[in-house]
Each structure stands twice: as structure tokens, then as C-alpha cells.
């Protein structure tokens, strides 16, 4: 009797193809599982696609992921990838999370593995893509000659067009007639031409459909084609045209054969684009369809907003941070929801349909122990009627909290579906934000107790709810405390001195001791992040600290990892909402 293949697994390993770049993701029911699976994606090869099924796979040399990089994955979830650097997994998740994780070593990747960096940019929909494409083509040309550079460029454009058209084809298969590289295009490339050509044609489509499908696809492809010196043509074949027609395949198997030792022609037939240097681009897809155009915004929004002294005490002093104000918590939670909405297609769908709303300072009561706690911000279903007409939205509270957004962030906010405030019905996700800004060691017991009580209260009220925690730790060696500088701030300021980075490290270590859970029924946070800032609270700009003791690449406490995990859990737990 054949066992049914699970629909929910964990990303636990990968199979390397090169020492750096994207590897083949492998899934299992637990760490170091004896039975491993690969995933299929729709559209095939699309890193904005979704997992459609798992398939048994016999790995020749699995590379196990550290527990910090393992991720729950289920049918219907966004595709997830594994990125290696020097044969070590350093990032997992959707495209935007991987791009964010690579940020600190961009220069190193650009110098030694420009094709892998281009892959990451294409998958995440980054605006840097075209510039990186120019650098990647120069790299290929320098190492392998202009002929192979043209060959590689044309194959990349053809593959990218196929993926984009498959994504756009909402109603039935869309026939793509890009002349194959090994036929007409090979002849043109070999004909000593400095400009290669890709010809795109649609068949069996009326004019309206062609216009709808082609315009966004060609708009996206034009920039990449120009960067790679590829001439892009679009024709509609006549009925007797003999050009080969092929449809995006509904399913592709992953090939695990070894790559040639010589630089091969690039294959676009099997869900990945392979070259032989530091290669293969993207074994099936990764990431969310919203086009991950940017890194996570939340932490930068927080420090930018806190750089302005907007909190006023009873004596008229203005502060950037005040422990008796919840402004910093609200700004932090706002950023989390903003990033989550940007990167989680299912959440955007639920908001657009009027299924999900948010609540502020919502009281939750632990049914088991009869304790209650106000949570900073919750995502919820509405209680009662009239929620759809609520004037309080994610955008309006950004203005209310004086959240400082860049033009880019404001544009993305406007493009998102309108998330409205409503009376809370069922809580789907509860956010708690805490900060440790001064007197670090003395504050640790209370900080831990407050954070620990949050997830206990959330799950004591409803075990299905997602409990998320955001923590901000100050690494400044001096600090102007509002409690110690009420009437003497100008005449005789009293500075709090910190022993850094020791104090910040102690705080980070204590937060790491908080319980976490990987499934419902267990005790702990579903996701938790630690952000380290440098804030003197004297009016000088607040800085975001990315070096130690801040969580590093692949750390589960890194902000991008938290957003990635929240998105995965939401898409799995509430897919039938």
C-alpha cells in the first residue's frame, strides 16, 4: 500500500549544484528526515509561483539546513529557495527574504558570483536587475567570449518571457512562440552580430487578449533585453506560419544530472536556467508575486520616525523615545503589518475581499488562567457590521502616528488594498512590541515577563492565532532618560551610561531565551524579531545597527526572517478563511 504524500512539510535540506548560488530545496517531515521530497511549482519555473505538490526524491548528497533556516512549507504556499555561499546555506525563504539576507555581502557576490546575484534580483523583482544584468553579461563575456555571452543573454530573455507569459495567462494556456535557441536564434547569434534577437509571437488570441497579456510582459522584458543587448521582437504568426509553438508546461521534473565541465548552451526546458560557472539560476521558483521590489521597510521606518522628537512630556520637553508612551510600539507594529501586507499575497487577497481588518490595543483574555493583556495591534475578522466603512485605515494611522515614509514607501502603501480598523471578532495575528533602551540589566526580568505573558495570553485565548513579537534593543553608550531629565534637561542634563556592547548583548541573549513554537498546541511565539538601534534620545538621528549583537544572516530573529515566517504561517493556517 502506497503512503500518501504529505501536503505539509518542512524545508530541511538542499542539494548543492555549485558551491554558491541557488540550490535544490528538499523537504521532509522533520530535521534530517530519512524521506525527502522536492516540490513542484505553478507556474513552472516562476519564482513568484506557489507550491502545487511534493514528490519523493532520492538525494545523492543532501546538505542539511541548520534549524534556524528550516521553514514550514505546504501546498499552496509561496515557493521557497535555499541560497548557498561557499557551500554553506546562508538564506532560505521567499525571494524578498533571500535578497534581504544577502544585503551585507552584495559586493562579495557581485565580484565572485554575479550570475547568482542577478538570479536573486530577478526572483525578487528588484529594480537593480538591469544594472546587474549588464555586469553579469560582462562577466560571461570576459570569461567565455562574446559568442557565449550572446547565447546566454538570449536564453535568459527567452526563459524570462516564458515565465512572465505563464504568469499572465489567467484564462487558458497562452502559446508562446519564441524561436528556440538551438534553431533560428543560434544561427543569428553565430552570424557575427553584435545584437542578438528574441522573437515573441502569440497565437490563437484575439486582439484584446494580446493587448492585455503582452503590454505588461513586454514592458518588463524591454529593460532586461536592453541591458543584455538583446533585440526584442513581437509578431503574430499567420495561420500557415511554421514557427514552432510550445506551451508553458504544466509540470516539470527537476534534473539532477551533473553540469558539463565546459560552459554549456543554456537550457530553458527544465525549470531552471543553467550556466556552468557559478550558476544555475533558479531551480523552480521562489517568492511572492507582489514583486518584492524592495527590502523590508519596517526597521528603517522605525528609526527614521524615532529620529524626530515628537513625544512631549508634562513640562514641554520633546523626546524621541519616552517609556510612558506607546508611540514606538505602534510604529514598530505598523511597519510589521506594512511589510507583511507587501509580501503576503493571501493577506492582500483577504484584505481586498473585506475579510481581514485590524484592531489597536485589543484586550485578550487567557481562558485557562483568566488573565488579560492589551496587545498593541491585531489582525482580525470583524465583529458586527459597518467595518467596511471605517475611516481608520493603515494609511490614516500612519499620519496619526506621524510615521515618516519615503516617497517609495508611500507609493507602495497607496498601491496596497485598504486595510481598515474594525471591532475585533476573531484574532488571527497578535503583535506585541517592546523596547529596552536603558538600565538594560535591571530591566531584563520585567522585559522577559512582559514578552512571555503576551504569547501565553494570545494562545490561551485562541491557539490558532499567530503570536508575533518585535523587540528593540538600544546599543548607545549614553542615553538621555526622560525620567531623569524632567526639569533639568537643558540646564543640567543627567546622562545614563551604558557598558556597550555588553548591555545590549545581555538583552539580546535574554530575548533569545523566550519560548518559541513550530506548531499549534505548543507554547511560545510563532515568530519573534530583535532589532538593535543606536539612540541617545538627545535629538540626534537614531541609527539602525546591523552588526553584532544584532541578528545576522539566516538568524530566525532577524526581522526579514520573522516577516517571512509570519507570511508562511498565515498562508498555511488561514488559507481557508
Steps between C-alpha positions, in 0.01 A plus 500: 500500500647835396515769768341829405745783442455771765369843408688665787874457550803695614787633293783303665779455242622582155704333228789721387564546130785744544685634803302823491165616374161329501477135597221245460267529804422172675209445736432254779274446798780578745867596520727240336198305381565166335244576231549813293283674241530763233222746425324587176398855426241677290574676276799273435830674554331814635652634820174683563316170485358265758565144609249268334619161628791309650673203340727235647864562417818302552771753573856405410662743746252691716634797691307536826384844603563639848179518701503879470451471123233231498157615389151347504369455146167381369314458175369843410788685664734732310806325360807500725866469404837436661802719427854373556820691547828309509301177528316621812126578505462864604143585405166331444153625420317702241690721259479824694628331816795350317582834337491669841719229652765553232520874559814498714701299245369656177845627401660160554231321299517762224876447469506119509151382403322771298263251336374385838443859607311564176287192570410637842411841354279347229320276748432790738400744223770742607556826307875426509434209263593677176827640634592161641414343163755724329766397751410132463523514121840667528611223735390226258657678204832549678522135605345323203495742207241715326335211314409315816401824671248565222378141524453529876326838468247378242421189704444708812259733319313208342466324834390816679237567233363149532465536876339844476249385239411192700438725799281732294295226336208500739254350248628189328848427364668784321709378207845648488695486177847613593723335246712241679859579578621181332337588169451844343645694792819297500558584135451871562732499801769319306481748212750749649225736607544734794123500559320172574128461444204341675172482310178468692168406343155421629258267327132419538436828676274787410627855501363584845669201656830572327495857624415401855761228518784658309522856628614430859719210388679699231533802729684283749708316240611808309731632772664164557541442125665839454738434789605173337524649148218281376261626234144410589239447228134419530306348211168332452553197274274447200287183495753320275803613700725201561666647810514247782229560762539380853292551811634561850511152650262422779765306688875461470725248665819615662808369324782407737758406240843657527569810299758490225854595588501733202266796478188343349227651295229615735197279545157656547311173495513373855398764746845643548745703303851361521837632409814326610691755697344604827159418380190346482241761523199395680396158538128545507380822631498685810306778651197708511332642196483853631829560334720535809633820356656616824668379815293488816408852600393465864830557688600796282156656542532458877843668536407775253182578694672484840766741376242776541415618852122477497424378857421788734514466881308701760775764517506558126816300430494316169647153479571249226421212737299507821442185702152617602392542139405211275594695188809289428297179537230620265754609238681165523175302465386723214822417314450127558148510356617713206778253411273203555233646274764574231639147504202273571263454202235315703481780756458758223224285351321476835527876556374572149201269555415673829573191709790630711525824704719628781449603860710719732561445874271198491443326831547124487410270788667169572208260545706247700657734757251788472768762442468784255737716302471779245679418175646785294346399169303201373385371163149369534165423349246773578237488773163638393419708193627826358868407496528561126415868554755561776698821430799373701744324271863395497570816303310731735675376812834553325408869495363486856821345636709737284674206336771628267473327160716548193336567165561138401342366819204736463448385141499136604259575784257667260522201264399253771137406571350716776535333841237646736453504876197316634360364827691178560327169436742207476869582541717361221831660596600695810805726508688610809791747483739571788815706536800497733667840473688550829583327833515183295593246766250632755224500236551140386265316743210734426570500124501120494185469711305749286601330176438152639153590624403624155526171312348313798199732499459488122506122479303463821224694327527329160765244413461555125601866527853595393700661782773732370751698702714798401781615730722807477830508687708817544877474455583866563765545771325808638130585529288795607221352711170694517451380860833649612473823299160653567593855602874495448535381143641826367680636806651184645428185297564171680634236264455128550819313415492152352770236476474415133480270319471288818165645612340456159641148468354400839160626388515322165602177673209528745248556219635192325397296805132569439308185400410452134274251334493331160141370512168572665455337838854587611602793720690802369517771239424408142753761384728743682748763385775704660598840359801686640512880485735776609288764674640763738153662527661844477360602161778339296392258226414148609707241314417143405782265605558194281824368652523284813319464733220554245379171346698413189426329166269203535435559870137428590493823702594716202210726399476368144494142632213591730296654217575199280388260772185698580407498131548124478299429813219732393481343153484152652279557802241727342488380139134405542393825669 
